[in-house]
Each structure stands twice: as C-alpha cells, then as structure tokens.
C-alpha cells in the first residue's frame, strides 16, 4: 500500500510538471482560480466568525 501511494504521488508530480511545461498560461490560470477560491472561502469564514461574535 505504501509503494502504491509513492507511485501515485510520483505520477501526480510528473503530470503537474508536464502540464506546466506544455501549457504555462493555462497552468497560471488554474493556479489563479485556485487561489481565488481559497481567498473567497477564507473571507466567508471570516464573515461568519464576525457575525457569530456579534
């Protein structure tokens, strides 16, 4: 099971590197979308906590 995890991890790393190398503009767009999603989620949690305190 541990070896399978290592193989899957290496495959994911290779896939990510391949994607970045072959299409850097698309990769940058995906990273930006991901960070915007994380930012929106954090902002939502902050607003929830603020309302909870009041």
C-alpha positions, -999 to 999 in steps of 0.1 A, spaced: 0 0 0 28 24 8 45 17 -25 12 24 -43 10 57 -26 45 66 -37 38 56 -73 6 77 -73 25 107 -58 52 105 -84 26 102 -112 8 133 -100 41 152 -98 51 142 -133 16 151 -146 17 186 -129 52 192 -143 42 181 -178 11 204 -177 32 233 -165 58 228 -192 34 222 -221 9 249 -212 22 275 -188 -5 301 -195 -33 276 -187 -15 264 -156 -12 300 -144 -50 305 -149 -57 273 -129 -35 284 -101 -51 319 -100 -86 303 -99 -75 280 -71 -61 309 -50 -93 330 -57 -113 301 -44 -92 298 -12 -94 335 -7 -132 335 -11 -135 306 13 -113 324 39 -133 356 35 -165 337 40 -152 321 72 -141 355 85 -175 370 78 -192 340 96 -170 344 126 -176 382 127 -214 376 127 -210 349 152 -192 372 176 -218 400 172 
